[in-house]
Amino acid sequence: MPTSPCSTCPFRPVMPDRAYFEQHGLGVSEVARRLGVSVSNVSRWFTSGHVPVGRREDLLRLAVELACRNEPKLPAKKEVRNEFSDL
């Protein structure tokens, strides 16, 4: 299973479905384009729930990328103010 490239990513490596990608703004055709496969293949994967072994990692990698892209960013350390610095 691929791991998340971000330290605080909420994504758990489960097989994402059509609703997951649509929630992130990607339809079946965009998922197919990014994976380099036909729209009918991706549609069949989502309908049947069966993703070929060779494509599972690609689908998971795309899902992790989407989850990490939408992750809220923490403020840089220099922007964090110490409450006790004025004492």
N, CA, C and O atoms as a printed pandas DataFrame, in Angstrom:
     atom_number atom_name residue_name chain_id  residue_number  x_coord  y_coord  z_coord
0              1         N          MET        A               1    0.831   -1.186    0.000
1              2        CA          MET        A               1    0.000    0.000    0.000
2              3         C          MET        A               1    0.874    1.247    0.000
3              4         O          MET        A               1    1.845    1.321    0.753
4              5         N          PRO        A               2    0.547    2.209   -0.819
5              6        CA          PRO        A               2    1.325    3.446   -0.792
6              7         C          PRO        A               2    1.026    4.221    0.482
7              8         O          PRO        A               2   -0.066    4.133    1.042
8              9         N          THR        A               3    2.000    4.967    0.918
9             10        CA          THR        A               3    1.788    5.788    2.102
10            11         C          THR        A               3    1.649    7.230    1.683
11            12         O          THR        A               3    2.052    7.618    0.586
12            13         N          SER        A               4    1.090    7.999    2.546
13            14        CA          SER        A               4    0.854    9.405    2.245
14            15         C          SER        A               4    2.157   10.187    2.295
15            16         O          SER        A               4    2.973    9.969    3.191
16            17         N          PRO        A               5    2.365   11.098    1.346
17            18        CA          PRO        A               5    3.562   11.924    1.382
18            19         C          PRO        A               5    3.486   13.030    2.431
19            20         O          PRO        A               5    4.507   13.641    2.747
20            21         N          CYS        A               6    2.304   13.301    2.976
21            22        CA          CYS        A               6    2.203   14.350    3.996
22            23         C          CYS        A               6    2.081   13.723    5.373
23            24         O          CYS        A               6    1.518   12.639    5.529
24            25         N          SER        A               7    2.612   14.411    6.362
25            26        CA          SER        A               7    2.658   13.855    7.710
26            27         C          SER        A               7    1.300   13.826    8.394
27            28         O          SER        A               7    1.062   12.952    9.227
28            29         N          THR        A               8    0.410   14.743    8.072
29            30        CA          THR        A               8   -0.868   14.814    8.777
30            31         C          THR        A               8   -2.049   14.464    7.885
31            32         O          THR        A               8   -3.185   14.814    8.203
32            33         N          CYS        A               9   -1.805   13.792    6.795
33            34        CA          CYS        A               9   -2.859   13.464    5.837
34            35         C          CYS        A               9   -3.911   12.560    6.476
35            36         O          CYS        A               9   -3.563   11.551    7.090
36            37         N          PRO        A              10   -5.206   12.912    6.340
37            38        CA          PRO        A              10   -6.262   12.104    6.945
38            39         C          PRO        A              10   -6.628   10.868    6.129
39            40         O          PRO        A              10   -7.438   10.054    6.573
40            41         N          PHE        A              11   -6.046   10.719    4.949
41            42        CA          PHE        A              11   -6.414    9.628    4.056
42            43         C          PHE        A              11   -5.966    8.281    4.614
43            44         O          PHE        A              11   -4.832    8.136    5.070
44            45         N          ARG        A              12   -6.842    7.321    4.574
45            46        CA          ARG        A              12   -6.524    5.948    4.939
46            47         C          ARG        A              12   -6.561    5.129    3.661
47            48         O          ARG        A              12   -7.473    5.292    2.851
48            49         N          PRO        A              13   -5.573    4.240    3.466
49            50        CA          PRO        A              13   -5.493    3.505    2.204
50            51         C          PRO        A              13   -6.579    2.443    2.035
51            52         O          PRO        A              13   -6.334    1.256    2.251
52            53         N          VAL        A              14   -7.770    2.876    1.651
53            54        CA          VAL        A              14   -8.852    1.975    1.267
54            55         C          VAL        A              14   -9.159    2.281   -0.189
55            56         O          VAL        A              14   -8.854    3.371   -0.674
56            57         N          MET        A              15   -9.752    1.341   -0.879
57            58        CA          MET        A              15  -10.019    1.554   -2.296
58            59         C          MET        A              15  -11.074    2.650   -2.459
59            60         O          MET        A              15  -12.219    2.475   -2.043
60            61         N          PRO        A              16  -10.694    3.776   -3.060
61            62        CA          PRO        A              16  -11.644    4.877   -3.246
62            63         C          PRO        A              16  -12.694    4.530   -4.300
63            64         O          PRO        A              16  -12.432    3.763   -5.227
64            65         N          ASP        A              17  -13.874    5.102   -4.143
65            66        CA          ASP        A              17  -14.953    4.849   -5.090
66            67         C          ASP        A              17  -15.272    6.117   -5.881
67            68         O          ASP        A              17  -14.625    7.151   -5.716
68            69         N          ARG        A              18  -16.271    6.012   -6.732
69            70        CA          ARG        A              18  -16.673    7.136   -7.576
70            71         C          ARG        A              18  -17.018    8.363   -6.724
71            72         O          ARG        A              18  -16.628    9.480   -7.063
72            73         N          ALA        A              19  -17.745    8.158   -5.624
73            74        CA          ALA        A              19  -18.159    9.274   -4.757
74            75         C          ALA        A              19  -16.949   10.004   -4.180
75            76         O          ALA        A              19  -16.965   11.228   -4.055
76            77         N          TYR        A              20  -15.899    9.260   -3.829
77            78        CA          TYR        A              20  -14.694    9.885   -3.284
78            79         C          TYR        A              20  -14.087   10.853   -4.301
79            80         O          TYR        A              20  -13.760   11.991   -3.962
80            81         N          PHE        A              21  -13.942   10.406   -5.525
81            82        CA          PHE        A              21  -13.341   11.261   -6.548
82            83         C          PHE        A              21  -14.252   12.430   -6.910
83            84         O          PHE        A              21  -13.774   13.540   -7.145
84            85         N          GLU        A              22  -15.556   12.190   -6.957
85            86        CA          GLU        A              22  -16.485   13.283   -7.255
86            87         C          GLU        A              22  -16.471   14.327   -6.144
87            88         O          GLU        A              22  -16.616   15.520   -6.410
88            89         N          GLN        A              23  -16.299   13.889   -4.913
89            90        CA          GLN        A              23  -16.192   14.806   -3.776
90            91         C          GLN        A              23  -14.983   15.730   -3.943
91            92         O          GLN        A              23  -14.999   16.874   -3.487
92            93         N          HIS        A              24  -13.952   15.229   -4.591
93            94        CA          HIS        A              24  -12.744   16.015   -4.831
94            95         C          HIS        A              24  -12.748   16.689   -6.206
95            96         O          HIS        A              24  -11.726   17.214   -6.647
96            97         N          GLY        A              25  -13.891   16.672   -6.874
97            98        CA          GLY        A              25  -14.037   17.387   -8.131
98            99         C          GLY        A              25  -13.592   16.647   -9.377
99           100         O          GLY        A              25  -13.435   17.262  -10.432
100          101         N          LEU        A              26  -13.384   15.338   -9.280
101          102        CA          LEU        A              26  -12.977   14.564  -10.454
102          103         C          LEU        A              26  -14.079   13.589  -10.858
103          104         O          LEU        A              26  -14.525   12.772  -10.052
104          105         N          GLY        A              27  -14.502   13.682  -12.084
105          106        CA          GLY        A              27  -15.453   12.720  -12.617
106          107         C          GLY        A              27  -14.717   11.507  -13.167
107          108         O          GLY        A              27  -13.488   11.444  -13.137
108          109         N          VAL        A              28  -15.474   10.562  -13.661
109          110        CA          VAL        A              28  -14.899    9.334  -14.211
110          111         C          VAL        A              28  -13.934    9.641  -15.348
111          112         O          VAL        A              28  -12.869    9.030  -15.434
112          113         N          SER        A              29  -14.293   10.581  -16.223
113          114        CA          SER        A              29  -13.428   10.877  -17.372
114          115         C          SER        A              29  -12.092   11.478  -16.936
115          116         O          SER        A              29  -11.062   11.186  -17.544
116          117         N          GLU        A              30  -12.093   12.308  -15.898
117          118        CA          GLU        A              30  -10.834   12.901  -15.428
118          119         C          GLU        A              30   -9.968   11.853  -14.723
119          120         O          GLU        A              30   -8.746   11.861  -14.870
120          121         N          VAL        A              31  -10.583   10.965  -13.970
121          122        CA          VAL        A              31   -9.827    9.873  -13.339
122          123         C          VAL        A              31   -9.186    9.019  -14.431
123          124         O          VAL        A              31   -8.013    8.659  -14.334
124          125         N          ALA        A              32   -9.957    8.697  -15.466
125          126        CA          ALA        A              32   -9.437    7.893  -16.573
126          127         C          ALA        A              32   -8.277    8.601  -17.267
127          128         O          ALA        A              32   -7.269    7.972  -17.588
128          129         N          ARG        A              33   -8.415    9.901  -17.500
129          130        CA          ARG        A              33   -7.353   10.662  -18.160
130          131         C          ARG        A              33   -6.073   10.649  -17.327
131          132         O          ARG        A              33   -4.982   10.445  -17.861
132          133         N          ARG        A              34   -6.208   10.864  -16.034
133          134        CA          ARG        A              34   -5.025   10.903  -15.168
134          135         C          ARG        A              34   -4.340    9.551  -15.039
135          136         O          ARG        A              34   -3.129    9.477  -14.833
136          137         N          LEU        A              35   -5.124    8.479  -15.161
137          138        CA          LEU        A              35   -4.543    7.141  -15.074
138          139         C          LEU        A              35   -4.107    6.601  -16.430
139          140         O          LEU        A              35   -3.398    5.598  -16.503
140          141         N          GLY        A              36   -4.529    7.264  -17.502
141          142        CA          GLY        A              36   -4.156    6.820  -18.837
142          143         C          GLY        A              36   -4.905    5.577  -19.290
143          144         O          GLY        A              36   -4.361    4.748  -20.020
144          145         N          VAL        A              37   -6.158    5.448  -18.853
145          146        CA          VAL        A              37   -6.986    4.306  -19.252
146          147         C          VAL        A              37   -8.297    4.831  -19.833
147          148         O          VAL        A              37   -8.562    6.033  -19.801
148          149         N          SER        A              38   -9.108    3.927  -20.360
149          150        CA          SER        A              38  -10.368    4.354  -20.972
150          151         C          SER        A              38  -11.417    4.674  -19.902
151          152         O          SER        A              38  -11.381    4.157  -18.786
152          153         N          VAL        A              39  -12.347    5.543  -20.287
153          154        CA          VAL        A              39  -13.447    5.917  -19.400
154          155         C          VAL        A              39  -14.291    4.686  -19.067
155          156         O          VAL        A              39  -14.744    4.529  -17.933
156          157         N          SER        A              40  -14.500    3.820  -20.050
157          158        CA          SER        A              40  -15.321    2.626  -19.803
158          159         C          SER        A              40  -14.682    1.707  -18.762
159          160         O          SER        A              40  -15.388    1.090  -17.964
160          161         N          ASN        A              41  -13.349    1.614  -18.766
161          162        CA          ASN        A              41  -12.675    0.792  -17.753
162          163         C          ASN        A              41  -12.902    1.348  -16.353
163          164         O          ASN        A              41  -13.260    0.607  -15.437
164          165         N          VAL        A              42  -12.694    2.648  -16.189
165          166        CA          VAL        A              42  -12.863    3.264  -14.869
166          167         C          VAL        A              42  -14.315    3.149  -14.420
167          168         O          VAL        A              42  -14.583    2.853  -13.255
168          169         N          SER        A              43  -15.242    3.380  -15.325
169          170        CA          SER        A              43  -16.659    3.260  -15.002
170          171         C          SER        A              43  -16.985    1.838  -14.534
171          172         O          SER        A              43  -17.725    1.649  -13.568
172          173         N          ARG        A              44  -16.434    0.858  -15.218
173          174        CA          ARG        A              44  -16.658   -0.550  -14.846
174          175         C          ARG        A              44  -16.060   -0.852  -13.476
175          176         O          ARG        A              44  -16.667   -1.569  -12.681
176          177         N          TRP        A              45  -14.855   -0.304  -13.189
177          178        CA          TRP        A              45  -14.230   -0.510  -11.880
178          179         C          TRP        A              45  -15.126    0.024  -10.771
179          180         O          TRP        A              45  -15.330   -0.638   -9.753
180          181         N          PHE        A              46  -15.661    1.232  -10.975
181          182        CA          PHE        A              46  -16.498    1.844   -9.949
182          183         C          PHE        A              46  -17.831    1.114   -9.807
183          184         O          PHE        A              46  -18.351    0.990   -8.698
184          185         N          THR        A              47  -18.386    0.633  -10.914
185          186        CA          THR        A              47  -19.670   -0.062  -10.874
186          187         C          THR        A              47  -19.540   -1.428  -10.209
187          188         O          THR        A              47  -20.365   -1.798   -9.373
188          189         N          SER        A              48  -18.510   -2.169  -10.579
189          190        CA          SER        A              48  -18.341   -3.529  -10.052
190          191         C          SER        A              48  -17.637   -3.563   -8.700
191          192         O          SER        A              48  -17.804   -4.512   -7.933
192          193         N          GLY        A              49  -16.854   -2.532   -8.408
193          194        CA          GLY        A              49  -16.070   -2.537   -7.174
194          195         C          GLY        A              49  -14.780   -3.323   -7.310
195          196         O          GLY        A              49  -14.023   -3.443   -6.346
196          197         N          HIS        A              50  -14.518   -3.863   -8.501
197          198        CA          HIS        A              50  -13.296   -4.641   -8.726
198          199         C          HIS        A              50  -12.322   -3.838   -9.585
199          200         O          HIS        A              50  -12.616   -3.488  -10.728
200          201         N          VAL        A              51  -11.155   -3.556   -9.005
201          202        CA          VAL        A              51  -10.101   -2.853   -9.735
202          203         C          VAL        A              51   -8.983   -3.858   -9.984
203          204         O          VAL        A              51   -8.542   -4.519   -9.045
204          205         N          PRO        A              52   -8.511   -3.994  -11.227
205          206        CA          PRO        A              52   -7.426   -4.932  -11.510
206          207         C          PRO        A              52   -6.206   -4.648  -10.627
207          208         O          PRO        A              52   -5.889   -3.496  -10.331
208          209         N          VAL        A              53   -5.547   -5.704  -10.224
209          210        CA          VAL        A              53   -4.402   -5.592   -9.324
210          211         C          VAL        A              53   -3.382   -4.581   -9.836
211          212         O          VAL        A              53   -2.838   -3.809   -9.046
212          213         N          GLY        A              54   -3.118   -4.569  -11.106
213          214        CA          GLY        A              54   -2.126   -3.653  -11.664
214          215         C          GLY        A              54   -2.518   -2.188  -11.596
215          216         O          GLY        A              54   -1.660   -1.315  -11.728
216          217         N          ARG        A              55   -3.792   -1.902  -11.392
217          218        CA          ARG        A              55   -4.274   -0.509  -11.356
218          219         C          ARG        A              55   -4.639   -0.026   -9.958
219          220         O          ARG        A              55   -4.884    1.164   -9.762
220          221         N          ARG        A              56   -4.677   -0.925   -8.990
221          222        CA          ARG        A              56   -5.053   -0.525   -7.624
222          223         C          ARG        A              56   -4.108    0.527   -7.060
223          224         O          ARG        A              56   -4.546    1.526   -6.489
224          225         N          GLU        A              57   -2.811    0.296   -7.223
225          226        CA          GLU        A              57   -1.831    1.242   -6.689
226          227         C          GLU        A              57   -1.956    2.606   -7.365
227          228         O          GLU        A              57   -1.814    3.636   -6.706
228          229         N          ASP        A              58   -2.221    2.623   -8.675
229          230        CA          ASP        A              58   -2.401    3.893   -9.388
230          231         C          ASP        A              58   -3.611    4.655   -8.853
231          232         O          ASP        A              58   -3.551    5.868   -8.658
232          233         N          LEU        A              59   -4.703    3.940   -8.620
233          234        CA          LEU        A              59   -5.921    4.564   -8.115
234          235         C          LEU        A              59   -5.705    5.086   -6.691
235          236         O          LEU        A              59   -6.153    6.182   -6.356
236          237         N          LEU        A              60   -5.027    4.306   -5.865
237          238        CA          LEU        A              60   -4.725    4.746   -4.501
238          239         C          LEU        A              60   -3.790    5.950   -4.497
239          240         O          LEU        A              60   -3.966    6.873   -3.701
240          241         N          ARG        A              61   -2.805    5.942   -5.378
241          242        CA          ARG        A              61   -1.860    7.064   -5.445
242          243         C          ARG        A              61   -2.589    8.360   -5.810
243          244         O          ARG        A              61   -2.310    9.413   -5.238
244          245         N          LEU        A              62   -3.513    8.281   -6.753
245          246        CA          LEU        A              62   -4.294    9.452   -7.140
246          247         C          LEU        A              62   -5.164    9.929   -5.974
247          248         O          LEU        A              62   -5.292   11.132   -5.748
248          249         N          ALA        A              63   -5.755    8.999   -5.241
249          250        CA          ALA        A              63   -6.584    9.365   -4.088
250          251         C          ALA        A              63   -5.753   10.036   -3.000
251          252         O          ALA        A              63   -6.202   11.011   -2.396
252          253         N          VAL        A              64   -4.555    9.533   -2.742
253          254        CA          VAL        A              64   -3.666   10.142   -1.746
254          255         C          VAL        A              64   -3.280   11.544   -2.193
255          256         O          VAL        A              64   -3.263   12.474   -1.387
256          257         N          GLU        A              65   -2.974   11.693   -3.468
257          258        CA          GLU        A              65   -2.616   13.011   -4.011
258          259         C          GLU        A              65   -3.749   14.017   -3.789
259          260         O          GLU        A              65   -3.501   15.160   -3.404
260          261         N          LEU        A              66   -4.979   13.593   -4.030
261          262        CA          LEU        A              66   -6.132   14.481   -3.837
262          263         C          LEU        A              66   -6.330   14.821   -2.366
263          264         O          LEU        A              66   -6.598   15.973   -2.023
264          265         N          ALA        A              67   -6.200   13.828   -1.502
265          266        CA          ALA        A              67   -6.381   14.068   -0.069
266          267         C          ALA        A              67   -5.325   15.028    0.455
267          268         O          ALA        A              67   -5.626   15.904    1.266
268          269         N          CYS        A              68   -4.099   14.869    0.000
269          270        CA          CYS        A              68   -3.011   15.725    0.475
270          271         C          CYS        A              68   -3.119   17.130   -0.104
271          272         O          CYS        A              68   -2.762   18.102    0.561
272          273         N          ARG        A              69   -3.600   17.246   -1.320
273          274        CA          ARG        A              69   -3.753   18.560   -1.947
274          275         C          ARG        A              69   -4.783   19.389   -1.199
275          276         O          ARG        A              69   -4.654   20.611   -1.116
276          277         N          ASN        A              70   -5.794   18.746   -0.660
277          278        CA          ASN        A              70   -6.867   19.446    0.038
278          279         C          ASN        A              70   -6.624   19.573    1.536
279          280         O          ASN        A              70   -7.475   20.084    2.264
280          281         N          GLU        A              71   -5.474   19.114    1.996
281          282        CA          GLU        A              71   -5.151   19.183    3.418
282          283         C          GLU        A              71   -4.905   20.628    3.833
283          284         O          GLU        A              71   -4.193   21.350    3.134
284          285         N          PRO        A              72   -5.479   21.069    4.957
285          286        CA          PRO        A              72   -5.207   22.439    5.404
286          287         C          PRO        A              72   -3.739   22.596    5.794
287          288         O          PRO        A              72   -3.155   21.718    6.429
288          289         N          LYS        A              73   -3.170   23.699    5.414
289          290        CA          LYS        A              73   -1.758   23.943    5.700
290          291         C          LYS        A              73   -1.606   24.599    7.069
291          292         O          LYS        A              73   -2.394   25.470    7.436
292          293         N          LEU        A              74   -0.601   24.182    7.813
293          294        CA          LEU        A              74   -0.307   24.778    9.109
294          295         C          LEU        A              74    0.473   26.066    8.896
295          296         O          LEU        A              74    1.210   26.183    7.916
296          297         N          PRO        A              75    0.326   27.039    9.797
297          298        CA          PRO        A              75    1.092   28.277    9.635
298          299         C          PRO        A              75    2.586   28.012    9.818
299          300         O          PRO        A              75    2.984   27.109   10.554
300          301         N          ALA        A              76    3.387   28.797    9.149
301          302        CA          ALA        A              76    4.835   28.672    9.296
302          303         C          ALA        A              76    5.211   29.054   10.721
303          304         O          ALA        A              76    4.502   29.825   11.367
304          305         N          LYS        A              77    6.322   28.519   11.209
305          306        CA          LYS        A              77    6.721   28.781   12.590
306          307         C          LYS        A              77    6.900   30.261   12.879
307          308         O          LYS        A              77    6.553   30.717   13.968
308          309         N          LYS        A              78    7.429   31.015   11.940
309          310        CA          LYS        A              78    7.670   32.431   12.187
310          311         C          LYS        A              78    6.367   33.216   12.350
311          312         O          LYS        A              78    6.383   34.325   12.884
312          313         N          GLU        A              79    5.240   32.658   11.899
313          314        CA          GLU        A              79    3.952   33.329   12.029
314          315         C          GLU        A              79    3.281   33.044   13.369
315          316         O          GLU        A              79    2.341   33.740   13.752
316          317         N          VAL        A              80    3.755   32.031   14.081
317          318        CA          VAL        A              80    3.166   31.673   15.356
318          319         C          VAL        A              80    3.735   32.591   16.426
319          320         O          VAL        A              80    4.951   32.696   16.590
320          321         N          ARG        A              81    2.845   33.253   17.150
321          322        CA          ARG        A              81    3.269   34.220   18.163
322          323         C          ARG        A              81    3.275   33.542   19.522
323          324         O          ARG        A              81    2.328   32.842   19.882
324          325         N          ASN        A              82    4.336   33.752   20.267
325          326        CA          ASN        A              82    4.447   33.222   21.610
326          327         C          ASN        A              82    3.750   34.180   22.565
327          328         O          ASN        A              82    4.115   35.354   22.628
328          329         N          GLU        A              83    2.755   33.705   23.311
329          330        CA          GLU        A              83    1.998   34.559   24.220
330          331         C          GLU        A              83    2.860   35.141   25.332
331          332         O          GLU        A              83    2.546   36.203   25.870
332          333         N          PHE        A              84    3.932   34.460   25.674
333          334        CA          PHE        A              84    4.757   34.888   26.796
334          335         C          PHE        A              84    5.954   35.733   26.377
335          336         O          PHE        A              84    6.753   36.132   27.224
336          337         N          SER        A              85    6.088   36.010   25.090
337          338        CA          SER        A              85    7.254   36.772   24.625
338          339         C          SER        A              85    7.218   38.223   25.076
339          340         O          SER        A              85    8.261   38.875   25.122
340          341         N          ASP        A              86    6.032   38.747   25.411
341          342        CA          ASP        A              86    5.920   40.142   25.844
342          343         C          ASP        A              86    6.194   40.318   27.329
343          344         O          ASP        A              86    6.290   41.453   27.797
344          345         N          LEU        A              87    6.321   39.242   28.078
345          346        CA          LEU        A              87    6.530   39.338   29.531
346          347         C          LEU        A              87    7.947   39.683   29.889
347          348         O          LEU        A              87    8.274   39.798   31.070
